[in-house]
Amino acid sequence: MSNKIFVYGTLTKGFYNHRVIEGATLLGTHETEPEYTMANLGGFPAVLLDGEHSIKGEVYEVDEDTFRRADALEGYPSFYNRIEIDTKYGKAWMYYIKEISPHRRIVIIEAGEWK
């Protein structure tokens, strides 16, 4: 069985954690509806479900083993959670963070693209 995941941060092609999903099938790029907030948490981004920005990323088809590795990397479900979103490739899972500690210094990425 396979799943689709929408990635927008260090799992995207060219970043250091892409190795976790290397070998998965890239279906293409996608931009979400403008209903999220992307925050820079230092070495990685996080998406919050409330907001007014689109998130830009990539959609991959992954097997169960790769999906489990991505969950482990993202600390699912204790750090990140996930939600199924509509993409032009069908439903895909997107990792999001429920809340960010008020003690953590963050920068909002209005463009919705991690670079």
Contacts in CASP RR format, 6 or more apart in sequence:
PFRMAT RR
TARGET T0000
AUTHOR 0000-0000-0000
METHOD contacts of the structure
MODEL  1
MSNKIFVYGTLTKGFYNHRVIEGATLLGTHETEPEYTMANLGGFPAVLLD
GEHSIKGEVYEVDEDTFRRADALEGYPSFYNRIEIDTKYGKAWMYYIKEI
SPHRRIVIIEAGEWK
1 63 0 8 1.000
1 64 0 8 1.000
2 61 0 8 1.000
2 62 0 8 1.000
2 63 0 8 1.000
2 64 0 8 1.000
3 61 0 8 1.000
3 62 0 8 1.000
3 64 0 8 1.000
3 67 0 8 1.000
3 92 0 8 1.000
3 93 0 8 1.000
4 27 0 8 1.000
4 59 0 8 1.000
4 60 0 8 1.000
4 61 0 8 1.000
4 62 0 8 1.000
4 87 0 8 1.000
4 89 0 8 1.000
4 90 0 8 1.000
4 91 0 8 1.000
4 92 0 8 1.000
4 93 0 8 1.000
5 11 0 8 1.000
5 21 0 8 1.000
5 59 0 8 1.000
5 60 0 8 1.000
5 62 0 8 1.000
5 67 0 8 1.000
5 70 0 8 1.000
5 92 0 8 1.000
5 93 0 8 1.000
5 94 0 8 1.000
5 95 0 8 1.000
6 30 0 8 1.000
6 32 0 8 1.000
6 57 0 8 1.000
6 58 0 8 1.000
6 59 0 8 1.000
6 85 0 8 1.000
6 87 0 8 1.000
6 92 0 8 1.000
6 93 0 8 1.000
6 94 0 8 1.000
7 21 0 8 1.000
7 57 0 8 1.000
7 58 0 8 1.000
7 59 0 8 1.000
7 60 0 8 1.000
7 70 0 8 1.000
7 95 0 8 1.000
8 38 0 8 1.000
8 45 0 8 1.000
8 47 0 8 1.000
8 55 0 8 1.000
8 56 0 8 1.000
8 57 0 8 1.000
8 58 0 8 1.000
8 94 0 8 1.000
8 112 0 8 1.000
8 113 0 8 1.000
8 114 0 8 1.000
9 15 0 8 1.000
9 17 0 8 1.000
9 44 0 8 1.000
9 45 0 8 1.000
9 57 0 8 1.000
9 114 0 8 1.000
10 16 0 8 1.000
10 17 0 8 1.000
10 18 0 8 1.000
10 43 0 8 1.000
10 44 0 8 1.000
10 114 0 8 1.000
11 17 0 8 1.000
11 18 0 8 1.000
11 20 0 8 1.000
11 21 0 8 1.000
11 70 0 8 1.000
11 73 0 8 1.000
12 18 0 8 1.000
12 57 0 8 1.000
12 58 0 8 1.000
12 114 0 8 1.000
13 26 0 8 1.000
13 58 0 8 1.000
15 114 0 8 1.000
17 73 0 8 1.000
20 66 0 8 1.000
20 69 0 8 1.000
20 70 0 8 1.000
20 73 0 8 1.000
21 60 0 8 1.000
21 62 0 8 1.000
21 66 0 8 1.000
21 69 0 8 1.000
21 70 0 8 1.000
23 66 0 8 1.000
24 60 0 8 1.000
24 61 0 8 1.000
24 62 0 8 1.000
24 63 0 8 1.000
24 66 0 8 1.000
25 60 0 8 1.000
25 61 0 8 1.000
25 62 0 8 1.000
26 58 0 8 1.000
26 59 0 8 1.000
26 60 0 8 1.000
27 58 0 8 1.000
27 59 0 8 1.000
27 60 0 8 1.000
27 61 0 8 1.000
27 89 0 8 1.000
28 58 0 8 1.000
28 59 0 8 1.000
28 89 0 8 1.000
29 56 0 8 1.000
29 57 0 8 1.000
29 58 0 8 1.000
29 59 0 8 1.000
30 56 0 8 1.000
30 57 0 8 1.000
30 58 0 8 1.000
30 59 0 8 1.000
30 87 0 8 1.000
30 88 0 8 1.000
30 89 0 8 1.000
30 92 0 8 1.000
31 54 0 8 1.000
31 55 0 8 1.000
31 56 0 8 1.000
31 57 0 8 1.000
32 54 0 8 1.000
32 55 0 8 1.000
32 56 0 8 1.000
32 85 0 8 1.000
32 87 0 8 1.000
32 94 0 8 1.000
33 54 0 8 1.000
34 51 0 8 1.000
34 52 0 8 1.000
34 53 0 8 1.000
34 54 0 8 1.000
35 49 0 8 1.000
35 50 0 8 1.000
35 51 0 8 1.000
35 52 0 8 1.000
36 47 0 8 1.000
36 48 0 8 1.000
36 49 0 8 1.000
36 50 0 8 1.000
36 51 0 8 1.000
36 53 0 8 1.000
36 54 0 8 1.000
36 55 0 8 1.000
36 96 0 8 1.000
36 112 0 8 1.000
37 47 0 8 1.000
37 48 0 8 1.000
37 50 0 8 1.000
37 51 0 8 1.000
37 52 0 8 1.000
37 53 0 8 1.000
37 108 0 8 1.000
38 45 0 8 1.000
38 46 0 8 1.000
38 47 0 8 1.000
38 48 0 8 1.000
38 53 0 8 1.000
38 55 0 8 1.000
38 108 0 8 1.000
38 109 0 8 1.000
38 112 0 8 1.000
38 113 0 8 1.000
38 114 0 8 1.000
39 45 0 8 1.000
39 46 0 8 1.000
39 47 0 8 1.000
39 48 0 8 1.000
39 97 0 8 1.000
39 100 0 8 1.000
39 106 0 8 1.000
39 107 0 8 1.000
39 108 0 8 1.000
39 109 0 8 1.000
40 106 0 8 1.000
40 107 0 8 1.000
40 108 0 8 1.000
40 109 0 8 1.000
40 114 0 8 1.000
41 100 0 8 1.000
41 104 0 8 1.000
41 106 0 8 1.000
44 114 0 8 1.000
45 109 0 8 1.000
45 114 0 8 1.000
46 80 0 8 1.000
46 96 0 8 1.000
46 97 0 8 1.000
46 100 0 8 1.000
47 55 0 8 1.000
47 94 0 8 1.000
47 95 0 8 1.000
47 96 0 8 1.000
47 97 0 8 1.000
48 96 0 8 1.000
48 97 0 8 1.000
48 99 0 8 1.000
48 100 0 8 1.000
49 83 0 8 1.000
49 96 0 8 1.000
53 109 0 8 1.000
53 110 0 8 1.000
53 111 0 8 1.000
53 112 0 8 1.000
54 112 0 8 1.000
55 94 0 8 1.000
55 112 0 8 1.000
55 113 0 8 1.000
56 111 0 8 1.000
56 112 0 8 1.000
56 113 0 8 1.000
57 113 0 8 1.000
59 87 0 8 1.000
59 88 0 8 1.000
59 89 0 8 1.000
59 92 0 8 1.000
62 70 0 8 1.000
67 93 0 8 1.000
70 95 0 8 1.000
71 82 0 8 1.000
74 80 0 8 1.000
74 82 0 8 1.000
74 95 0 8 1.000
76 82 0 8 1.000
76 95 0 8 1.000
79 97 0 8 1.000
80 95 0 8 1.000
80 96 0 8 1.000
80 97 0 8 1.000
81 95 0 8 1.000
81 96 0 8 1.000
81 97 0 8 1.000
81 98 0 8 1.000
82 93 0 8 1.000
82 94 0 8 1.000
82 95 0 8 1.000
82 96 0 8 1.000
83 93 0 8 1.000
83 94 0 8 1.000
83 96 0 8 1.000
84 91 0 8 1.000
84 92 0 8 1.000
84 93 0 8 1.000
84 94 0 8 1.000
85 91 0 8 1.000
85 92 0 8 1.000
85 93 0 8 1.000
85 94 0 8 1.000
100 106 0 8 1.000
END
